[in-house]
């Protein structure tokens, strides 16, 4: 079977790896080619190493609650390289009225699960606390249709919870505007908890009782000791049976009687039986337009926004701030130049050389794309101004690194799952065509790995039936 995987990010690499391993296991002859327009593999998974600093340009870790990234690391024999967050310092801070305030211990994303820290928190006003407590008595929504994250949080917990907690934390995960963000696509667990328990607080407490911590649980987030590019390089090294075509763009995808013809920008062509489009939806739209204009239109309707990260390395003795915590997030009502900052060398070991610290600031997103599109020097200035104002850091950084992701983040707007159902139905009319990546059913590494694996599984299942 001849298969092309278009896109060399984590979803495309996972797809190629599962195709290769699955075909070998099932005894299916496979001729697989991975095509990536960039000169490097990995997409948004990129780690810079400079002067002893380990700088993540995209994601810095993955969620362990979803098993697919951990499982892949084990299959690649990377389990000894995994490290968790330094949870002794896991405090998160939220900027409100110009001051960094602690997110109360026991607040799981937006839901308070511990009484005393919540009651004594200075982040939420007494009225705001009372309003959040009303979640225990407010009836569950009977309508199962989608709603925005903002509407859901207002309904269950009130405006203060939305402005101070949900918007910077939940919106920040997806760099999305909660007023447009789909609850069912981005945070389906909350909708399920409301349906089952009638209350987020009751549901979270029930979940904690059902799965008590015994000290052996994995940290919520993990990464690799030398940075996430270890996963990319190891995956690439395991793809010995897959042909790699780097620095080449697919100009045209044509459906024919035997499958698909792929035309590359160097004038070469290849015939394949199946193709995985592990690209942003907008790029997939360009490729399917030649044989399905309606599918292309649906794919184009998935919006994207731009972001950037500015990483700054400092000598530890030049900073008086304690750096106790993983960092802070900033609600948009604060009108700041950055949306948050991770104290990377506190969050994970081995991120800065001895005597140094690493901070990573975030810019852009759904509500302020302009800051992520500024010149690099200006973005560095934005970050330094905010760190001076909020943390008292006035020293010159010893290292700076900027990564920009222009139109790099898909937005799961209200109705996203209905849109995906339509896309799935249209794809079914084109045997051998599979979509994978962050545009569809999850933006995190585990979700992207899973989407690549599912695409490979579908192609191999079709090949097995044909045999």
C-alpha positions in Angstrom: 0.0 0.0 0.0 1.3 3.5 -0.9 0.6 6.2 1.6 1.7 9.8 1.8 1.6 11.8 5.1 1.6 15.5 4.4 2.9 17.5 7.4 5.8 16.7 9.6 4.5 18.0 12.9 3.8 15.7 15.8 0.5 14.5 14.3 2.1 13.6 11.0 5.1 11.9 12.7 2.8 9.9 14.9 0.7 8.9 11.9 3.8 7.8 9.9 5.1 5.9 12.9 1.8 4.1 13.5 1.5 3.3 9.8 5.0 1.8 9.8 4.6 -0.2 13.0 1.0 -1.3 12.3 1.8 -2.4 8.7 4.8 -4.5 9.9 2.7 -6.1 12.7 -0.2 -7.0 10.3 2.1 -8.1 7.4 0.8 -5.4 5.1 3.3 -4.2 2.5 3.7 -0.4 3.0 5.4 2.3 0.9 5.1 5.4 3.1 6.3 8.9 2.3 6.3 11.9 4.8 6.3 15.3 3.1 7.1 18.4 5.1 7.4 21.9 3.6 9.9 23.1 6.3 13.5 22.0 6.5 12.9 20.6 10.0 10.4 18.2 11.6 8.3 18.9 14.6 6.0 21.8 13.7 5.3 23.8 16.8 7.4 21.4 18.9 10.7 23.1 18.8 13.4 23.4 21.6 16.2 25.9 21.5 19.5 25.2 23.4 21.5 28.4 24.0 24.2 29.0 26.6 22.9 26.2 28.8 19.2 27.3 28.6 16.6 24.9 27.3 13.9 27.0 25.6 10.6 25.7 24.4 9.2 27.6 21.4 5.8 25.9 21.5 4.4 23.5 24.1 6.6 23.0 27.1 4.9 19.8 28.4 1.9 17.5 28.0 -1.1 16.5 30.0 -0.7 13.0 31.5 -4.4 12.6 32.1 -4.6 11.8 28.4 -2.5 8.7 27.9 -1.3 9.0 24.3 1.9 11.0 24.8 3.1 8.9 27.7 2.3 5.7 25.8 4.3 6.9 22.7 7.2 7.8 25.0 7.2 4.3 26.4 7.0 2.7 22.9 10.1 4.8 21.9 11.8 3.8 25.2 11.9 7.4 26.4 10.3 6.7 29.8 13.6 7.3 31.6 13.8 10.8 30.1 10.4 11.9 31.4 10.3 14.5 34.2 7.3 16.0 36.0 6.7 19.5 37.2 8.2 20.6 40.5 4.9 20.4 42.3 6.4 21.7 45.6 6.4 25.1 43.8 3.2 24.7 41.8 1.5 27.9 42.9 -0.1 29.9 40.1 -0.6 33.6 40.3 -3.2 35.8 38.6 -2.8 39.5 38.0 -5.8 41.6 39.2 -5.8 45.4 39.7 -2.1 45.5 39.0 -1.2 43.0 41.7 -0.2 39.3 41.5 -2.6 37.3 43.6 -2.5 33.6 44.4 -5.0 31.3 42.7 -6.5 29.6 45.8 -5.2 26.1 46.5 -7.7 23.5 45.4 -9.1 25.4 42.5 -9.1 23.0 39.6 -9.2 25.2 36.5 -12.3 27.1 37.6 -13.8 24.9 40.4 -13.0 25.4 44.1 -12.6 22.0 45.8 -11.1 23.2 49.2 -13.1 25.5 51.5 -10.5 27.3 53.6 -8.1 28.5 50.9 -11.0 29.6 48.8 -12.7 31.6 51.7 -9.4 33.4 52.6 -8.4 34.2 49.0 -7.9 37.9 48.2 -8.5 37.2 44.5 -12.3 36.8 44.7 -14.6 39.3 46.5 -17.1 38.0 49.2 -19.9 38.4 46.7 -17.9 36.6 44.0 -17.3 33.7 46.5 -21.0 33.6 47.3 -21.9 33.6 43.6 -19.4 30.7 42.9 -20.9 28.8 45.8 -24.4 29.0 44.2 -23.2 26.4 41.8 -24.3 23.9 44.5 -27.9 25.0 44.1 -28.3 26.3 40.5 -30.2 23.7 38.4 -28.3 22.0 35.6 -28.9 23.1 32.0 -31.3 20.7 30.3 -30.4 21.8 26.8 -27.5 19.6 25.5 -26.5 21.9 22.7 -23.2 23.7 22.6 -22.6 27.0 24.3 -19.6 29.3 24.8 -17.2 28.8 27.7 -18.1 32.3 28.8 -21.8 31.6 28.9 -21.2 28.4 30.8 -19.0 29.9 33.5 -21.3 32.9 34.0 -24.3 30.6 34.4 -22.7 28.3 36.9 -20.1 30.5 38.7 -20.7 34.1 37.8 -18.9 37.0 36.2 -16.1 37.3 38.7 -15.1 33.6 38.1 -15.1 34.3 34.4 -13.1 37.5 34.4 -10.5 36.5 37.0 -10.1 32.7 36.6 -11.8 31.2 33.5 -10.8 33.8 30.9 -7.0 33.8 31.7 -6.7 30.1 32.5 -9.2 28.3 30.2 -9.0 30.9 27.4 -5.2 30.9 27.8 -4.9 27.2 27.2 -6.4 27.6 23.8 -5.4 31.2 23.3 -9.1 31.8 22.6 -11.8 34.3 23.4 -14.2 32.5 25.9 -17.1 34.4 24.4 -16.6 32.4 21.2 -15.0 29.3 22.5 -16.9 26.0 22.3 -17.5 24.4 25.7 -18.2 20.9 24.1 -15.1 21.0 21.9 -12.6 22.6 24.3 -13.8 21.5 27.8 -16.3 18.7 27.4 -15.6 17.4 30.9 -17.4 20.3 32.5 -20.5 19.8 30.4 -20.5 16.1 31.4 -20.0 16.9 35.1 -23.0 19.3 35.1 -25.2 16.7 33.4 -24.2 13.9 35.8 -24.0 15.8 39.1 -25.9 19.0 38.6 -23.0 21.0 40.1 -19.4 21.5 39.2 -18.3 21.5 42.8 -20.1 18.3 43.6 -18.8 16.6 40.5 -15.2 17.6 41.1 -15.4 16.4 44.7 -17.0 13.1 43.7 -14.2 12.6 41.2 -11.5 13.2 43.8 -13.2 10.8 46.2 -13.4 8.1 43.4 -9.7 8.6 42.5 -7.9 9.5 45.7 -4.2 10.4 45.5 -2.0 7.6 46.8 1.3 9.3 46.1 1.9 7.1 43.1 -0.1 9.2 40.5 1.8 10.8 37.7 2.3 14.6 37.8 -0.4 16.4 35.9 2.2 17.6 33.4 5.4 16.0 32.1 8.1 16.8 29.6 11.4 15.3 28.5 14.6 16.2 30.3 16.3 17.8 27.3 13.2 19.4 25.9 10.3 18.1 23.8 12.4 18.0 20.7 13.8 14.8 22.1 10.4 13.2 21.2 10.7 14.6 17.7 14.2 13.4 17.0 13.5 10.0 18.5 10.4 9.6 16.4 12.3 10.6 13.3 15.0 8.0 14.1 12.4 5.3 14.4 11.0 6.1 10.9 13.7 4.2 9.0 11.1 2.6 6.7 9.5 5.9 5.9 10.8 8.1 3.1 11.3 11.7 4.2 10.8 14.6 1.8 11.7 17.8 3.6 11.7 21.4 2.3 9.1 20.5 -0.4 5.5 21.8 -0.6 2.5 19.8 -2.0 1.2 22.0 -4.8 -1.8 19.9 -5.7 -3.7 16.9 -4.5 -5.7 15.2 -7.3 -8.1 12.4 -6.8 -8.1 9.7 -9.5 -9.4 6.2 -10.0 -6.6 4.5 -8.2 -6.3 6.9 -5.3 -4.5 10.2 -5.3 -1.8 12.0 -7.2 0.5 14.4 -5.3 2.2 17.1 -7.2 5.2 18.7 -5.4 6.7 22.2 -6.0 9.8 20.7 -7.6 7.7 19.3 -10.4 7.8 15.7 -9.2 4.6 13.6 -8.8 3.7 10.5 -6.8 0.7 8.2 -6.9 -0.6 6.9 -3.6 -3.5 4.8 -2.4 -4.2 6.9 0.7 -3.1 10.3 2.1 -3.0 11.8 5.6 -3.3 15.5 5.7 -1.6 16.4 9.0 -1.6 20.1 8.2 -3.5 23.1 9.5 -7.1 22.9 8.2 -6.6 25.9 6.0 -3.8 24.1 4.2 -5.8 20.9 3.9 -8.6 23.1 2.4 -6.3 24.2 -0.5 -5.4 20.6 -1.2 -8.9 19.1 -1.3 -10.4 22.0 -3.2 -9.6 20.4 -6.6 -12.0 17.5 -5.9 -14.4 18.7 -3.1 -15.1 22.5 -2.9 -17.6 22.0 -0.1 -15.2 20.2 2.1 -12.6 22.9 1.4 -15.1 25.6 2.5 -15.8 23.7 5.7 -12.1 23.4 6.5 -11.5 27.1 5.7 -14.1 28.0 8.2 -11.9 27.0 11.1 -10.3 30.2 12.3 -6.7 30.7 13.4 -4.9 33.3 15.6 -1.3 34.3 16.0 0.8 34.1 19.2 4.4 34.5 20.2 6.7 33.5 23.1 9.6 35.6 24.4 12.0 33.7 26.6 14.4 35.6 28.8 17.4 34.2 30.7 18.7 36.1 33.8 21.4 35.7 36.4 19.6 34.6 39.6 21.4 37.1 41.7 20.1 39.9 39.5 16.4 39.1 40.4 15.0 39.7 43.9 11.7 38.1 43.2 11.2 34.7 44.9 9.9 32.9 41.8 7.9 30.6 44.0 5.4 29.2 41.6 4.9 28.2 38.0 4.2 31.8 36.9 1.2 34.0 36.3 -1.6 34.7 33.9 -3.2 38.0 33.1 -6.9 38.6 32.4 -7.6 40.8 29.4 -9.3 43.4 31.5 -5.9 44.3 32.9 -4.9 45.6 29.4 -1.3 44.4 29.6 1.2 43.8 26.8 1.6 40.1 27.6 -0.9 37.5 28.5 1.2 35.7 31.1 4.6 34.4 32.1 5.9 30.9 32.9 8.8 30.7 35.4 10.2 27.8 33.4 13.3 27.1 35.6 11.0 26.7 38.6 8.4 24.7 36.8 10.9 22.1 35.4 14.5 21.1 36.3 17.3 21.5 33.8 15.9 24.6 32.0 18.6 27.1 33.0 22.3 26.7 33.9 23.4 26.9 37.6 23.0 30.4 39.0 20.5 31.4 36.3 16.7 31.5 35.7 14.5 31.2 32.7 11.2 33.1 32.2 8.9 32.7 29.2 6.3 35.4 28.3 3.3 35.0 26.1 1.9 37.5 23.6 -1.0 37.6 21.2 -4.0 35.3 21.0 -7.6 35.9 20.1 -8.0 39.2 21.8 -4.7 40.9 21.0 -3.0 39.5 17.9 -1.2 42.7 17.1 1.4 42.2 19.9 2.4 38.9 18.4 2.9 40.4 15.0 5.2 43.2 16.2 9.0 43.1 15.3 11.0 40.9 17.6 12.8 43.7 19.3 9.5 45.3 20.2 8.1 42.0 21.6 11.2 41.7 23.8 10.7 45.3 25.0 7.0 44.5 25.8 8.1 41.5 27.9 10.8 43.4 29.7 8.5 46.3 30.5 5.9 44.0 32.0 8.4 42.0 34.0 9.8 45.2 35.4 6.3 46.5 36.3 5.0 43.2 37.8 8.1 41.5 39.2 10.6 44.3 39.7 13.0 42.8 37.1 15.2 45.6 35.7 18.4 43.6 34.9 19.6 43.0 31.4 18.8 39.5 30.3 21.7 37.3 29.4 19.7 35.4 26.8 16.6 36.2 24.7 14.8 33.9 22.3 11.6 34.7 20.4 9.3 32.3 18.6 6.4 33.6 16.6 3.4 31.5 15.5 1.6 33.4 12.8 -1.9 32.1 12.3 -0.7 29.1 14.3 -3.5 28.3 16.7 -6.9 26.9 15.6 -10.0 28.3 17.3 -12.8 25.9 18.4 -15.8 28.2 18.1 -19.2 27.3 19.3 -20.6 24.6 17.0 -17.1 23.2 16.3 -18.2 19.6 16.9 -21.1 20.0 14.5 -18.7 21.3 11.9 -16.4 18.3 12.5 -19.3 16.0 12.0 -20.0 17.6 8.6 -16.3 17.4 7.7 -16.1 13.7 8.7 -19.1 12.9 6.5 -17.6 14.6 3.5 -14.2 12.9 4.0 -16.0 9.5 4.1 -16.9 10.1 0.5 -13.2 10.0 -0.4 -11.7 6.6 0.5 -8.1 6.8 1.7 -8.3 10.5 2.8 -7.6 11.2 6.5 -7.2 14.4 8.5 -5.1 14.8 11.6 -3.7 17.5 13.8 -4.7 20.2 16.2 -7.4 21.8 14.0 -9.9 19.1 14.9 -10.3 17.4 18.3 -7.7 18.7 20.6 -4.7 21.0 20.6 -2.4 19.3 23.1 0.4 16.9 22.3 -1.6 13.8 23.4 -4.6 14.8 21.3 -2.4 15.4 18.2 -0.6 12.1 18.7 -3.9 10.3 19.1 -5.3 11.9 15.9 -2.3 10.7 13.9 -2.7 7.2 15.3 -6.4 7.2 14.4 -5.6 8.3 10.9 -3.1 5.5 10.5 -5.5 2.9 12.0 -8.2 3.9 9.5 -5.9 3.5 6.6 -4.5 0.1 7.8 -8.0 -1.2 8.4 -9.0 -0.3 4.9 -5.8 -2.0 3.6 -6.6 -5.1 5.6 -10.1 -5.4 4.2 -8.7 -4.9 0.6 -6.3 -7.8 1.2 
